[in-house]
């Protein structure tokens, strides 16, 4: 399977980086092709300038955005690994979505309504967070994040969100606890990619 790994964290020593490295090694060892887009390493510009915004409304995009759209189009699965900052996406990832998931590429409006254009693809989201789950849980924060991120972005564009795992770093103070989180993430990615690959084989036979 072709996997596009979208990664957004500036610190290579972070737990988020460890998640990326663990999942990348796991999936490549299983034979999946993984294209990594480290947005900080790429120096991706998250600012949606007024001229680009006007062009995007007519279906025109620049070279940098077109490269990302081609990678998304070629992917079977989007694996999005990012921290939770101020209950939202890191600005660089939010800007990536603003600039790349454009009208005419990720979705469109027709006379009958919304048309998601990324159908057939799957998404997995991995989100470490520093605020304890005991604080977020009772407020409904995790449900709200699944609504605004899973549904509001990826499902809106036609992707099937297979998993969105949250990792409570406040509860993972030891190396053993963090290692358990990494093992959980690796197992999740491998299971979902294996299931997607099997479904793809069945669909090709039936088709």
C-alpha positions as CSV (number, residue, x, y, z in Angstrom):
1,X,0.0,0.0,0.0
2,X,1.1,3.6,-0.6
3,X,1.2,5.6,2.5
4,X,1.6,9.4,2.8
5,X,2.9,10.2,6.3
6,X,2.2,13.9,7.2
7,X,4.3,14.9,10.1
8,X,4.3,18.1,12.0
9,X,6.6,18.7,15.0
10,X,9.8,20.8,15.1
11,X,11.6,18.8,17.7
12,X,13.4,15.6,16.5
13,X,13.7,14.4,20.2
14,X,10.0,14.7,20.9
15,X,7.6,11.8,21.5
16,X,5.8,12.8,18.3
17,X,9.0,12.2,16.4
18,X,9.4,8.8,18.1
19,X,5.9,8.0,16.9
20,X,6.8,8.9,13.4
21,X,10.0,6.9,13.4
22,X,8.4,3.9,14.9
23,X,5.5,3.8,12.5
24,X,7.7,4.5,9.5
25,X,10.0,1.6,10.4
26,X,7.1,-0.7,11.1
27,X,5.3,-0.1,7.8
28,X,8.4,-0.2,5.7
29,X,9.4,-3.5,7.3
30,X,6.0,-4.8,6.4
31,X,6.5,-3.9,2.7
32,X,4.4,-0.8,2.5
33,X,5.7,2.2,0.5
34,X,5.8,5.2,2.8
35,X,6.4,8.8,1.6
36,X,7.2,11.1,4.5
37,X,6.3,14.8,4.4
38,X,8.0,16.4,7.4
39,X,6.5,19.8,7.1
40,X,9.1,21.5,9.3
41,X,12.0,19.9,7.5
42,X,10.4,20.9,4.2
43,X,10.0,24.4,5.4
44,X,6.4,24.3,4.2
45,X,4.9,27.8,4.1
46,X,1.5,27.6,5.9
47,X,0.4,31.1,4.9
48,X,-2.4,31.2,2.4
49,X,-1.6,34.5,0.6
50,X,-4.4,36.5,-1.0
51,X,-3.2,36.0,-4.6
52,X,-3.0,32.2,-4.1
53,X,-6.4,32.2,-2.4
54,X,-7.9,33.9,-5.4
55,X,-6.2,31.5,-7.8
56,X,-7.3,28.5,-5.8
57,X,-10.9,29.5,-6.2
58,X,-10.5,29.1,-9.9
59,X,-8.7,25.7,-9.6
60,X,-5.2,27.1,-10.1
61,X,-2.4,26.1,-7.7
62,X,1.3,26.7,-7.6
63,X,4.0,24.1,-8.1
64,X,4.6,23.5,-4.3
65,X,0.9,22.8,-3.7
66,X,0.6,20.7,-6.9
67,X,3.5,18.4,-5.6
68,X,1.6,17.8,-2.4
69,X,-1.7,17.1,-4.2
70,X,0.0,14.6,-6.5
71,X,1.4,12.8,-3.5
72,X,-2.0,12.7,-1.8
73,X,-3.6,11.5,-5.1
74,X,-1.1,8.6,-5.3
75,X,-1.6,7.5,-1.6
76,X,-4.0,4.8,-0.4
77,X,-3.6,5.9,3.2
78,X,-2.8,9.2,4.9
79,X,-1.0,8.7,8.2
80,X,-1.1,12.1,10.1
81,X,1.2,12.4,13.1
82,X,1.0,15.7,15.0
83,X,0.8,17.0,18.5
84,X,-2.3,18.7,20.0
85,X,-1.5,22.4,20.5
86,X,-4.1,24.6,22.1
87,X,-6.7,22.0,21.2
88,X,-5.9,22.2,17.5
89,X,-3.5,21.4,14.8
90,X,0.0,22.9,14.7
91,X,-0.2,26.0,12.5
92,X,2.1,24.5,9.8
93,X,-0.3,21.5,9.4
94,X,-3.4,23.7,9.4
95,X,-1.8,25.8,6.7
96,X,-0.9,22.7,4.7
97,X,-4.6,21.7,4.8
98,X,-5.7,25.2,3.9
99,X,-3.4,25.4,0.9
100,X,-3.4,21.8,-0.3
101,X,-7.0,20.5,0.4
102,X,-8.5,22.9,-2.1
103,X,-11.9,23.2,-3.8
104,X,-11.6,21.1,-7.0
105,X,-9.0,18.7,-5.5
106,X,-10.2,17.5,-2.1
107,X,-13.9,18.5,-2.5
108,X,-16.2,20.3,-4.9
109,X,-19.7,21.7,-5.0
110,X,-22.1,20.5,-7.6
111,X,-25.8,21.4,-8.3
112,X,-26.7,18.5,-6.0
113,X,-24.4,19.6,-3.1
114,X,-21.0,18.7,-1.7
115,X,-18.9,16.2,-3.6
116,X,-16.0,14.7,-1.7
117,X,-13.1,14.0,-4.1
118,X,-10.8,11.9,-2.0
119,X,-13.1,8.8,-1.7
120,X,-11.4,5.4,-1.5
121,X,-8.6,6.7,0.7
122,X,-8.2,6.0,4.4
123,X,-6.7,8.1,7.2
124,X,-5.0,7.3,10.5
125,X,-4.4,10.1,13.0
126,X,-2.0,9.9,15.9
127,X,-2.1,12.7,18.4
128,X,0.0,13.1,21.5
129,X,-1.2,15.7,24.0
130,X,0.2,17.2,27.2
131,X,-3.0,18.0,29.1
132,X,-4.1,15.0,31.1
133,X,-6.9,12.9,29.6
134,X,-8.6,13.2,33.0
135,X,-9.0,16.9,32.3
136,X,-10.0,16.6,28.7
137,X,-12.2,13.5,29.0
138,X,-15.1,15.0,31.1
139,X,-15.3,18.1,29.0
140,X,-16.0,16.1,25.8
141,X,-12.7,17.4,24.2
142,X,-11.8,14.1,22.5
143,X,-15.3,13.8,20.9
144,X,-15.0,17.4,19.8
145,X,-11.6,16.8,18.2
146,X,-12.8,13.8,16.4
147,X,-15.7,15.9,15.1
148,X,-13.7,18.9,14.0
149,X,-10.6,17.0,12.7
150,X,-11.8,13.5,11.6
151,X,-15.2,14.6,10.3
152,X,-14.7,18.2,9.6
153,X,-11.5,17.7,7.5
154,X,-10.9,14.2,6.4
155,X,-14.4,12.7,6.1
156,X,-15.6,15.9,4.6
157,X,-13.1,15.3,1.7
158,X,-14.2,11.6,1.4
159,X,-11.5,9.8,3.4
160,X,-12.4,7.0,5.7
161,X,-10.9,7.7,9.1
162,X,-9.9,4.3,10.4
163,X,-8.3,5.3,13.7
164,X,-7.6,8.4,15.7
165,X,-5.4,7.6,18.7
166,X,-4.7,10.0,21.5
167,X,-1.6,9.6,23.7
168,X,-1.7,11.1,27.1
169,X,1.9,12.3,27.8
170,X,1.0,13.4,31.3
171,X,0.3,9.8,32.1
172,X,3.4,8.5,30.4
173,X,6.3,9.7,32.6
174,X,8.4,6.5,32.3
175,X,10.2,5.0,29.4
176,X,8.2,1.8,29.8
177,X,4.9,3.8,29.4
178,X,6.1,5.6,26.3
179,X,7.4,2.4,24.9
180,X,3.9,0.9,25.4
181,X,2.4,3.8,23.5
182,X,4.9,3.3,20.6
183,X,4.0,-0.4,20.4
184,X,0.3,0.5,20.4
185,X,0.8,3.0,17.5
186,X,2.9,0.5,15.5
187,X,0.3,-2.3,16.0
188,X,-2.5,0.0,15.0
189,X,-0.8,1.2,11.8
190,X,0.2,-2.4,10.8
191,X,-3.3,-3.7,11.5
192,X,-5.0,-1.0,9.5
193,X,-2.6,-1.2,6.6
194,X,-2.8,-5.0,6.4
195,X,-6.6,-4.7,6.5
196,X,-6.6,-2.1,3.8
197,X,-4.2,-4.2,1.6
198,X,-6.4,-7.3,2.0
199,X,-9.5,-5.2,1.1
200,X,-7.7,-3.9,-1.9
201,X,-6.8,-7.4,-3.1
202,X,-10.4,-8.6,-2.7
203,X,-11.7,-5.5,-4.6
204,X,-9.3,-6.1,-7.4
205,X,-10.4,-9.8,-7.7
206,X,-14.1,-9.0,-7.6
207,X,-13.7,-6.0,-9.9
